[in-house]
Amino acid sequence: MDLMYVFQQGDAVLIGVFCALLLMSVLTWYLILYRGVQVWRFRKGQRLFLEEFWKSKNLDEAYKLTDNSPLPIALVARSGIDAWRHYHTNADRTLGASCGLDEFLVRAIRNGLSQATMRLESGLTIMASVGSTAPFVGLFGTVWGIYHALIGIAAEGNANLETVAGPLGEALVATAAGLAAALPAVLAFNAFNRKNRLIAAQLDGFAHDLHAQLLSVPAPKAAESAQVVRIREGS
């Protein structure tokens, strides 16, 4: 089948349907490639990050590992350490005294987990939308193309097989195009969902370990706390 026939003989609606399906397909494959590379980097990077993080001698050394790191696990670690520092530097103020360190860390680490999860799920909504709507867009294009093909045949007054087969066959291509755009999106959505669940489980385990570790770290001395405050205010 010659797809150029659709753009040459089809009206604006049918051409718009094919352009929309083409855009959906291109966007889906871009997200598949982009997210595939990203997930591979996340899984590889998190293994290395965990090894280096637990080898750190202190929180300052561990915190340096999170600098400019795009890894979700680095975001969780940074949230927890920042909360620990903030709590102890404000222990004599209202915010520090309003709740215990345990509760304060739980809230901060949970917030970091939420942000990391949002980063993992970027692009999945588009894949789900393409997978659920592309077949119907293609079906609409088919119905519209068949309708106009039948109108043309009726106008010519010739309904033999040779006259009907060409226009109807080209119109049915819209359904195939819709399925071609939807299937990769659905398969990729399911695959990335599974990968994200594995990464999220690893993040959850790290969050519990980080919480326990930060609770066991002794509070810094007053001089050290003041120095931390001066450094943060100067930056």
C-alpha positions in Angstrom: 0.0 0.0 0.0 1.2 3.5 -0.9 0.9 5.7 2.1 1.5 8.8 -0.1 -2.0 8.0 -1.6 -3.4 9.0 1.8 -1.7 12.4 1.8 -2.4 13.0 -1.9 -6.1 11.9 -1.9 -7.1 12.2 1.8 -8.8 15.3 3.3 -7.5 17.4 6.1 -9.0 15.2 8.8 -7.5 11.9 7.5 -4.1 13.6 7.0 -4.3 15.0 10.6 -5.0 11.5 11.9 -1.9 10.1 10.3 0.2 13.1 11.4 -1.0 12.6 15.0 -0.2 8.9 14.9 3.2 9.6 13.4 3.9 12.1 16.2 2.7 9.6 18.8 5.0 6.9 17.4 8.1 9.2 17.2 7.5 10.5 20.8 7.0 6.9 22.0 10.3 5.7 20.5 12.1 8.7 21.8 10.9 8.0 25.3 11.7 4.3 25.0 15.3 5.1 24.0 15.7 7.9 26.5 14.2 6.1 29.4 16.0 2.9 28.5 19.4 4.6 28.8 18.3 6.4 31.9 17.1 3.3 33.8 20.3 1.5 32.8 22.4 4.4 34.2 20.3 4.5 37.4 20.6 0.8 38.2 24.3 0.8 37.5 24.9 4.1 39.2 23.0 3.1 42.3 25.0 0.0 42.9 28.2 2.0 42.7 26.7 4.8 44.9 25.7 2.3 47.6 29.2 0.8 47.7 30.9 4.2 48.0 28.3 5.6 50.4 28.6 2.9 53.0 32.4 3.1 52.7 32.4 6.8 53.7 34.1 7.7 57.0 31.6 10.4 58.0 28.5 12.3 56.8 30.6 15.0 55.1 32.3 12.5 53.0 29.0 10.7 52.2 27.4 14.0 51.4 30.0 14.8 48.8 28.9 11.8 46.8 25.5 13.4 46.3 26.8 16.6 44.8 25.6 17.1 41.2 24.4 13.5 41.1 21.2 12.8 39.0 20.6 9.4 40.8 17.4 9.1 42.7 19.2 7.4 45.6 21.5 10.5 45.8 18.4 12.7 46.2 17.2 10.5 49.1 20.6 10.6 50.8 20.9 14.3 50.4 17.4 14.9 51.8 18.2 12.8 54.9 21.6 14.3 55.6 20.3 17.8 55.0 17.5 17.1 57.5 19.9 15.8 60.1 22.1 18.9 59.8 19.2 21.2 59.8 17.7 19.6 62.9 20.9 19.8 64.9 21.8 23.4 63.8 18.2 24.5 64.9 17.9 22.3 68.0 17.4 25.3 70.3 14.8 26.9 68.1 11.1 26.3 67.6 11.5 24.2 64.5 14.0 21.9 66.0 12.1 21.6 69.3 8.7 21.0 67.6 9.3 17.3 67.0 11.9 14.6 67.7 14.8 13.8 65.4 13.1 10.5 64.4 10.0 12.1 63.1 11.9 14.9 61.4 14.1 12.5 59.5 11.1 10.4 58.5 9.3 13.4 57.0 12.4 14.6 55.1 13.4 11.1 53.8 9.8 10.4 52.7 9.8 13.7 50.8 13.0 12.7 49.1 11.5 9.4 48.2 8.5 11.1 46.7 10.7 13.3 44.5 12.9 10.4 43.5 9.8 8.4 42.5 8.4 11.3 40.4 11.8 11.4 38.6 11.5 7.7 37.8 7.9 8.0 36.5 8.6 10.8 34.1 7.4 9.9 30.6 5.3 7.0 31.6 2.1 9.0 31.5 2.7 9.8 27.8 3.4 6.2 27.0 0.1 5.1 28.8 -1.8 7.8 26.9 -0.4 6.8 23.6 -1.1 3.1 24.3 -4.7 3.8 25.2 -5.7 6.4 22.6 -3.7 5.5 19.5 -5.9 2.5 18.4 -9.0 4.7 18.7 -7.4 7.5 16.7 -6.5 5.0 14.0 -10.0 3.5 14.1 -11.4 7.0 13.7 -9.2 7.6 10.7 -10.3 4.3 9.2 -14.0 5.1 9.6 -13.5 8.6 8.2 -11.5 7.2 5.2 -14.1 4.5 4.5 -16.9 7.1 4.7 -15.2 9.4 2.1 -14.3 6.4 -0.1 -17.9 5.3 -0.2 -19.1 8.8 -0.9 -16.7 9.0 -3.9 -17.8 5.6 -5.2 -21.4 6.6 -4.9 -20.7 9.8 -6.8 -19.0 7.8 -9.6 -21.7 5.2 -9.7 -19.1 2.4 -10.0 -18.9 -0.1 -7.1 -16.9 -3.0 -8.6 -14.1 -4.6 -6.7 -11.3 -2.7 -8.4 -12.9 0.6 -7.6 -13.6 -0.3 -3.9 -10.4 -2.1 -3.0 -8.0 0.8 -3.4 -9.7 3.5 -1.3 -10.9 1.1 1.4 -7.5 -0.6 1.7 -5.8 2.7 2.1 -8.3 3.8 4.7 -7.7 0.6 6.7 -4.1 1.5 7.0 -5.1 4.0 9.7 -6.1 1.1 12.0 -2.7 -0.6 11.4 -0.9 2.7 12.1 -2.8 3.1 15.3 -1.8 -0.4 16.5 1.8 0.2 15.4 1.9 3.3 17.6 0.1 1.7 20.5 1.8 -1.6 20.9 5.4 -0.3 21.6 4.0 2.2 24.0 2.1 -0.5 26.0 5.0 -2.9 26.1 7.4 -0.2 27.1 5.1 1.1 29.8 4.9 -2.3 31.4 8.6 -2.9 31.1 9.5 0.4 32.6 6.9 0.0 35.4 8.6 -3.3 36.4 12.1 -1.7 36.3 10.8 1.3 38.4 9.4 -1.1 41.0 12.8 -2.7 41.4 14.5 0.6 41.7 11.8 1.9 44.1 12.3 -1.2 46.3 16.0 -0.5 46.4 15.3 3.1 47.3 12.9 2.1 50.1 15.5 -0.3 51.6 18.2 2.4 51.5 15.8 5.0 53.1 15.3 2.7 56.1 19.0 2.0 56.4 19.8 5.7 56.1 17.2 6.6 58.7 18.6 4.1 61.2 22.2 5.3 60.5 21.4 9.0 61.0 19.7 8.2 64.3 22.8 6.5 65.5 25.1 9.4 64.5 25.9 11.6 67.6 24.9 15.2 67.5 27.7 17.6 66.5 29.3 19.8 69.2 28.2 23.4 69.5 31.3 24.7 67.9 30.9 22.3 65.0 27.2 23.3 64.6 28.1 27.0 64.5 30.8 26.3 61.9 28.2 24.4 59.8 25.8 27.4 60.1 28.5 29.9 59.0 29.5 27.7 56.0 25.9 27.4 54.8 25.2 31.1 55.3 28.4 32.0 53.4 27.4 29.7 50.5 
